[in-house]
Amino acid sequence: MIEQFAQLLSIFNSKKTFVITTHVNPDGDAIGSEVALALYLKNKGKEVTIINQSETPGHLLFLTEFFPVRTYNGNEDHRILNADCFCVVDTNSPKRFSAMAETVKRSPAVKVCIDHHLEHEHFADHYIVDTEVPATSELLYRIFVSDNPDSITKPIADALYAGIMTDTGSFKFPKTDAETHHITADLLQRGTDPYEIYQHVFESGEINKLHLLGKALERIEVHYNGKIASMALPRSIFAETQTEESDVDNLTQYVLSIKKVVVGLVFVELADGVKVSFRSKGDIAINEVAKQFGGGGHKNASGARLKNISLTDAVTSVIERTKMLLSTQEK
């Protein structure tokens, strides 16, 4: 990885204009990684723009106070086409930033992918992918330190901490090891206030998000002798509670918190299909089920978007495939 870091830093040092993006419906690690990388490059005297396919969720807007994030609407194509370097963080598939994927393909920019998910697609010129780290923000910390430990300013530390905290489930998910805690300790020494970041992310929601939570919890069902728990949310529930799809990011923890449950599934009805979040415990590779539906991700945390399918059919199909996975592992 040292050699890969050196090659990446050579690209960063030789290029002048950068565009950074991440996956659709960005989470804390996505926005935190983008902002941290943008600030790092800006401090090197580079011209940087962050452009995302989706708007920034309300609980992460505080990160955009460190560096602005644009929402792609087609008017940003010139920035992508004229950039020297196009950086993709926290995703390794063009499908995850599909609105601008065609423009990126036409861009002569050097394309860089920095990520921690499995099975990356071949679209970039240079990859920094480490599937053993729990967050892309942790990988970026290592990149920055390999360049210059003093490059991590307090705003960068705040962005990295937010990314690591959210993608580790507040430091409780698998792969959260001693190194992760050493890194976050260093970020705290650089001035990051963990309580302040936690408040921004988890304690700044509107009351309607609690109304959504209440209705969502009522929809939890268990299957396969209590080993699978699911939550299916129709579009109407968002209209009723005046919430959005991005407000369901933390609901997977509830389906997985039930005794005996080893797989948790959250289904969200979209205008053109269904979004599915997959979570599992232990050695259950739930990403194998996600891949069957065109998705992917980590072994224990994955996602997929099913096009042109009803919520009922999506729930039935995914649960049946999940039962097959568990049945196979039990033999």
C-alpha positions in Angstrom: 0.0 0.0 0.0 3.0 2.3 0.6 3.8 2.2 -3.1 0.1 2.9 -4.0 0.1 5.9 -1.6 3.3 7.3 -3.3 1.7 7.0 -6.7 -1.5 8.7 -5.6 0.5 11.5 -3.9 2.4 12.0 -7.2 -0.9 12.5 -9.0 -2.1 14.9 -6.3 1.1 16.9 -6.5 1.2 17.1 -10.3 -2.5 18.0 -11.0 -4.1 21.4 -10.5 -7.9 21.1 -10.8 -9.9 18.4 -9.1 -13.5 17.2 -9.0 -14.6 14.9 -6.1 -17.7 12.8 -5.9 -19.2 9.9 -4.0 -22.2 7.5 -4.1 -25.9 8.4 -4.4 -27.6 9.2 -1.1 -24.3 9.9 0.7 -23.7 8.9 4.3 -21.3 10.3 6.9 -18.3 8.5 5.6 -19.0 9.7 2.0 -19.4 13.4 2.9 -16.7 13.2 5.5 -14.2 11.7 3.0 -15.1 14.2 0.3 -14.7 17.2 2.6 -11.5 16.0 4.2 -9.9 15.3 0.7 -11.1 18.6 -0.6 -9.6 20.5 2.3 -6.4 18.6 2.0 -6.1 19.4 -1.7 -7.1 23.0 -1.2 -4.4 23.4 1.4 -2.0 22.2 -1.2 -3.0 25.1 -3.5 -5.3 23.0 -5.7 -8.6 24.1 -7.3 -11.2 21.7 -5.9 -15.0 21.1 -6.5 -17.2 18.6 -4.8 -20.2 17.5 -7.0 -22.7 14.9 -5.8 -25.6 13.2 -7.5 -27.7 13.6 -4.4 -28.2 16.4 -2.0 -26.4 16.4 1.3 -28.6 15.0 4.2 -29.6 17.5 6.8 -27.7 15.9 9.6 -24.5 16.2 7.6 -24.8 19.7 6.4 -22.4 20.9 9.1 -19.6 19.3 7.2 -20.4 21.5 4.2 -19.6 24.5 6.3 -15.9 23.4 6.0 -16.2 23.0 2.2 -19.2 23.5 -0.1 -20.8 20.5 -1.9 -22.6 21.1 -5.2 -25.5 18.9 -6.4 -25.2 17.7 -10.0 -27.8 19.0 -12.4 -26.1 18.8 -15.7 -24.7 22.3 -15.5 -21.5 21.0 -13.9 -20.3 19.0 -16.8 -17.7 21.6 -17.8 -16.0 21.2 -14.4 -15.8 17.4 -14.9 -14.6 17.7 -18.5 -12.0 20.3 -17.7 -10.6 18.8 -14.5 -7.1 17.3 -14.3 -8.2 14.7 -11.8 -11.5 13.1 -11.0 -11.7 11.5 -7.5 -14.3 9.0 -6.4 -14.5 8.2 -2.7 -16.4 5.7 -0.7 -17.7 3.8 -3.8 -16.1 1.8 -6.5 -18.9 1.6 -9.1 -20.0 4.2 -11.7 -23.5 2.9 -11.1 -23.4 4.7 -7.8 -22.9 8.1 -9.4 -24.8 7.2 -12.6 -26.2 10.7 -13.4 -22.7 11.9 -14.2 -21.1 8.6 -15.2 -21.3 9.3 -18.9 -19.6 12.7 -18.5 -16.9 11.2 -16.3 -16.3 8.6 -19.0 -15.7 11.3 -21.6 -13.5 13.3 -19.3 -9.8 13.2 -20.0 -9.0 13.6 -16.3 -7.0 11.1 -14.4 -9.5 9.1 -12.5 -8.8 8.0 -8.9 -10.9 5.7 -6.7 -10.4 5.7 -2.9 -12.6 3.1 -1.2 -13.0 0.2 1.2 -15.8 -1.8 -0.5 -15.4 -5.2 -2.1 -15.3 -6.1 -5.8 -14.5 -2.7 -7.5 -15.4 -2.1 -11.1 -12.7 -1.1 -13.6 -13.3 2.5 -14.4 -10.4 4.4 -12.8 -6.7 4.9 -13.6 -5.6 4.5 -10.0 -7.1 2.6 -7.2 -6.6 2.9 -3.4 -8.9 0.2 -2.1 -8.5 -1.5 1.3 -11.4 -3.7 2.2 -10.0 -4.3 5.7 -10.5 -0.7 7.0 -13.9 0.1 8.4 -14.2 3.5 6.7 -12.9 5.3 3.7 -12.1 8.2 6.1 -9.7 6.0 7.9 -8.0 5.2 4.6 -7.7 8.9 3.8 -6.2 9.5 7.2 -3.4 7.1 6.4 -2.9 8.7 3.0 -2.6 12.2 4.5 -0.2 11.1 7.3 2.0 9.3 4.7 2.3 12.6 3.0 2.6 15.0 5.9 1.2 14.4 9.4 0.8 18.1 9.9 -1.6 18.2 6.8 -4.5 17.2 9.1 -5.9 20.4 10.3 -8.8 20.5 12.7 -11.5 20.8 10.0 -10.0 17.8 8.2 -9.9 15.9 11.6 -13.5 16.7 12.2 -14.6 15.5 8.7 -12.5 12.3 9.1 -13.9 11.6 12.6 -17.5 12.0 11.4 -16.8 9.5 8.6 -15.2 7.0 10.9 -17.8 7.3 13.6 -20.7 6.9 11.3 -19.3 4.0 9.2 -18.3 2.0 12.3 -21.7 2.4 13.9 -20.2 4.6 16.6 -17.2 2.2 16.9 -19.2 -1.1 17.3 -19.2 -2.7 13.8 -16.8 -5.4 12.7 -13.3 -4.2 11.6 -13.3 -1.5 14.2 -9.9 -2.5 15.6 -7.2 -1.0 17.8 -5.8 0.9 14.8 -9.1 2.6 14.3 -9.1 3.8 17.9 -5.5 5.0 17.7 -6.5 7.1 14.6 -9.5 8.6 16.3 -7.5 9.3 19.4 -5.1 11.2 17.2 -8.0 13.2 15.6 -9.1 14.1 19.1 -5.6 15.3 20.0 -5.9 17.6 16.9 -8.9 19.3 18.4 -11.9 17.2 17.3 -14.8 17.2 19.9 -16.5 13.8 19.7 -19.6 15.0 21.5 -20.0 17.9 19.2 -19.7 15.7 16.1 -22.2 13.1 17.6 -24.7 15.9 18.3 -24.6 17.1 14.7 -25.0 13.6 13.3 -27.4 11.9 15.7 -29.0 14.6 17.9 -30.1 17.3 15.5 -33.0 15.7 13.8 -36.5 17.1 13.4 -39.5 15.6 15.3 -40.9 14.2 12.1 -37.9 11.8 11.9 -39.1 10.3 15.2 -42.5 10.0 13.8 -41.0 8.1 10.9 -39.1 5.9 13.3 -42.3 5.1 15.2 -44.1 4.0 12.1 -41.1 2.1 10.8 -40.8 0.1 14.0 -44.4 -1.0 13.7 -43.5 -2.6 10.3 -40.8 -4.9 11.6 -41.5 -8.6 10.8 -39.5 -11.7 11.6 -39.1 -14.7 9.3 -37.3 -18.1 9.1 -37.7 -19.1 12.7 -36.8 -15.6 13.9 -33.4 -15.4 12.2 -34.4 -12.8 9.6 -36.0 -9.4 10.4 -37.4 -7.1 7.8 -38.8 -3.6 7.6 -40.7 -2.5 4.5 -41.4 1.2 4.1 -43.8 2.4 1.3 -43.5 5.8 -0.2 -46.7 6.9 1.6 -44.9 6.7 4.9 -42.5 9.5 3.9 -45.5 11.7 2.8 -47.2 11.0 6.1 -44.2 12.0 8.2 -42.8 14.7 5.9 -39.5 12.9 5.7 -37.2 11.6 2.9 -35.4 8.5 1.9 -32.2 9.7 3.4 -33.9 9.7 6.8 -33.8 5.9 7.0 -30.0 5.6 7.2 -30.0 4.4 10.8 -33.0 2.2 10.8 -31.0 -1.0 10.0 -29.8 -1.1 13.5 -33.3 -1.8 14.8 -34.0 -4.9 12.6 -30.7 -6.4 13.6 -31.2 -5.7 17.4 -33.8 -8.4 17.9 -32.8 -11.6 19.8 -32.0 -14.5 17.5 -32.0 -12.3 14.4 -28.8 -12.7 12.3 -29.9 -10.9 9.1 -31.7 -7.5 9.0 -33.3 -6.1 5.8 -34.8 -2.7 5.3 -36.8 -2.1 2.1 -37.6 1.5 0.9 -40.1 2.0 -1.9 -38.8 4.4 -4.6 -40.5 6.0 -7.6 -38.8 3.5 -9.9 -38.3 0.5 -7.7 -37.0 -0.5 -4.2 -33.9 0.2 -2.3 -32.7 -2.6 0.0 -30.3 -2.4 2.9 -28.7 -5.7 4.0 -27.1 -6.3 7.4 -25.8 -9.5 9.0 -24.0 -10.8 12.0 -20.9 -12.9 12.2 -19.8 -15.0 9.2 -23.0 -14.5 7.2 -21.9 -13.0 3.9 -25.1 -11.1 3.2 -23.3 -9.2 0.4 -23.7 -12.5 -1.6 -27.5 -11.9 -1.6 -27.1 -8.2 -2.5 -25.0 -9.2 -5.5 -27.9 -11.4 -6.8 -29.9 -8.2 -7.1 -27.2 -6.1 -8.7 -25.9 -4.6 -5.5 -22.9 -5.2 -3.3 -20.8 -3.8 -0.4 -19.3 -5.3 2.7 -19.7 -8.9 3.9 -22.0 -7.8 6.7 -23.4 -4.5 5.3 -24.5 -4.2 1.7 -27.1 -2.5 -0.5 -29.0 -2.9 -3.7 -31.5 -1.0 -5.9 -34.1 -3.1 -7.6 -35.7 -1.4 -10.7 -39.3 -1.7 -11.9 -40.5 -3.9 -9.1 -43.2 -3.5 -6.4 -42.4 -3.3 -2.8 -44.3 -6.6 -2.1 -42.4 -8.5 -4.8 -39.1 -7.1 -3.7 -39.6 -8.2 -0.1 -40.8 -11.7 -1.1 -37.9 -12.2 -3.5 -35.1 -10.9 -1.2 -36.3 -12.8 1.8 -36.5 -16.1 -0.2 -32.9 -15.6 -1.4 -31.8 -14.8 2.2 -33.5 -18.0 3.5 -31.6 -19.9 0.9 -28.3 -18.4 2.0 -28.9 -19.2 5.7 -30.1 -22.7 4.8 -26.9 -23.4 2.8 -24.7 -22.1 5.7 -26.6 -24.3 8.2 -25.9 -27.5 6.3 
